[in-house]
Amino acid sequence: MSRLLQILTLILLCTGMAAAQEKTLAIGVASGFPPYEFTVHGRPAGFDVDVAGAVAARLGMEARFVQGDWDSVVSMLRIGRIDIIAGMEVNEFRLAYFDFTAPYSRRHDAVFITANSTASAVEDLFGRIITGDRHSYVELLWRKEGILSRIRVTQTKTKEEAMRLLAEGKTAAAIMPLEVGRYLARESGTDVKVLTVPDPGSDVAIALRKDQPRLREDMDAALADMRASGELDALARKWFSPPAPGSPARP
C-alpha cells in the first residue's frame, strides 16, 4: 500500500470514529436511588434512565450510560468524561457550574416513619435518631426553624440502608424523596407512612456543561415532544406508585 493510500485510509478511519462518537451520548446516572436511578440485573434502570434514553433516541444518538456514586458522576461531567447527567435537581449552587434543560419532573423530600409509630408531629422526633442526607431541604428547613439541634440526623451510605434501619426500629424516621421511600418500602415489605412533606418540590432536569448550548436546545425540543406525546406521563406511571390522597401532584 502506498504512503498516500495509507494516509487516506487513516483519515477515513478517524473520520468514521469521530462520527461514531458524535452519535453516542455518554449519560451519567447514579446507583442506589430507586426508582429514579439504580441497577436491575446489572444494567442501569429507572425513571431518569428511561427519560435520558428516550431523549438520546429522539436525537438519533446511542445512549451510553455511565453509572456510579453521585459525587463521582458529577465530577465526570465537570471534567468532560461524560456529556450529561440524568435527573439532577436544579438549585442555585449547581447553576453556577452546570447548564440545565427545561425541567421534566419534580421531587419532594418527605419524612417517613413506620406505620405503627406513635409520632404525629416533628416535635415527637426531638431527641431521637433519624436518617437523612446532608443539606437536604428538610434539614435546612429545620435549621432555619431552630429545631435541628433537637433532632439527631445521621447519614447512611444508601437509601436502602436508611429504610432497613427504620424497619428494624433503630431509627425513628427517614428523610428521603417521596417516591424513593415509597418504592423501597414496597420492595422491602416495610409498612410506612409519611409524617410530613414540608418540601414544595425541586425541579429535576438533565444537566450538561455550559459549553453545549446546541445540545441543550436539542434536548429541550426532545423533552417537549415527550411531554406533548404523553411519553413522560407514561414513564411516570411505569415507575411511580399512585400518589396517596393529599400527596404533592406530579408534573
C-alpha positions, -999 to 999 in steps of 0.1 A, spaced: 0 0 0 14 34 -10 21 60 16 -6 83 2 -31 55 3 -22 47 39 -27 83 49 -61 85 32 -72 53 49 -62 66 83 -81 98 76 -112 79 67 -109 57 98 -105 87 121 -135 104 104 -156 73 109 -146 71 146 -154 108 152 -188 103 136 -195 73 157 -185 93 188 -208 121 179 -237 97 176 -231 84 212 -244 103 242 -225 95 274 -250 98 302 -241 98 339 -265 82 363 -264 73 400 -267 39 416 -289 31 446 -315 57 440 -347 37 430 -370 42 412 -351 71 396 -316 56 390 -305 22 402 -294 -12 388 -316 -41 376 -298 -73 365 -265 -54 362 -279 -27 340 -289 9 347 -327 13 352 -352 38 365 -373 68 355 -344 91 348 -326 64 329 -356 59 306 -361 96 301 -325 101 291 -326 71 268 -357 84 251 -341 118 246 -310 103 231 -332 82 207 -350 114 196 -316 130 188 -306 100 167 -279 91 192 -269 59 211 -272 62 249 -241 50 267 -248 50 305 -220 55 329 -231 46 364 -215 53 398 -219 70 431 -233 105 428 -202 125 436 -182 106 410 -208 111 383 -208 149 390 -170 150 388 -171 132 355 -194 158 340 -172 186 352 -140 172 336 -158 162 304 -157 124 307 -195 123 301 -218 145 282 -248 148 305 -262 138 339 -298 125 340 -321 135 368 -302 163 386 -322 186 409 -318 222 399 -306 247 426 -286 279 428 -254 262 437 -255 238 408 -265 266 383 -230 281 389 -214 250 374 -238 235 350 -264 243 324 -298 225 326 -326 215 302 -362 225 309 -374 206 340 -392 173 332 -402 163 368 -402 174 404 -390 157 436 -403 163 471 -384 153 503 -406 136 529 -402 123 564 -411 86 567 -420 68 599 -432 32 604 -469 26 602 -471 17 639 -451 48 650 -469 70 676 -453 101 662 -478 126 648 -456 157 645 -420 167 640 -418 176 677 -422 139 685 -388 132 669 -370 155 693 -341 137 709 -344 107 686 -321 95 657 -333 98 622 -315 94 588 -312 120 561 -288 135 535 -266 164 544 -281 197 532 -315 182 523 -344 206 521 -358 192 553 -326 196 572 -321 231 560 -357 240 569 -353 226 604 -321 245 608 -339 277 598 -367 269 622 -342 264 650 -351 228 658 -324 209 640 -302 208 671 -330 189 689 -330 161 663 -301 137 658 -298 134 620 -273 108 607 -263 98 572 -264 63 556 -245 51 526 -277 42 507 -314 48 510 -319 11 513 -299 11 545 -320 40 558 -352 21 551 -338 -10 568 -328 8 599 -363 23 601 -379 -11 597 -357 -25 624 -366 2 648 -330 15 650 -341 49 638 -373 69 644 -377 84 609 -360 86 575 -358 117 552 -358 108 515 -375 117 483 -412 107 484 -411 83 455 -378 67 467 -393 60 501 -425 46 486 -405 23 463 -381 10 489 -410 4 514 -429 -16 488 -399 -36 477 -388 -45 512 -423 -51 526 -419 -23 551 -452 -7 563 -445 30 565 -464 63 565 -454 98 557 -452 121 588 -448 153 568 -439 166 533 -426 201 540 -407 203 507 -426 223 480 -405 203 455 -374 207 434 -372 209 396 -355 179 380 -337 183 347 -308 170 326 -275 187 335 -248 195 310 -217 217 307 -222 253 299 -204 250 266 -231 229 250 -259 253 241 -269 234 209 -272 201 227 -293 217 254 -317 232 227 -320 198 210 -327 181 243 -353 207 252 -371 200 220 -370 163 226 -384 167 261 -412 190 248 -421 163 223 -421 136 250 -444 157 272 -468 165 243 -470 129 232 -477 116 267 -445 96 270 -433 114 301 -466 106 318 -463 70 307 -428 67 322 -440 82 355 -469 56 356 -444 29 349 -420 37 378 -440 56 404 -468 43 427 -501 61 425 -500 92 448 -518 89 481 -545 113 490 -530 147 499 -496 139 483 -480 165 461 -492 162 425 -467 152 398 -460 174 368 
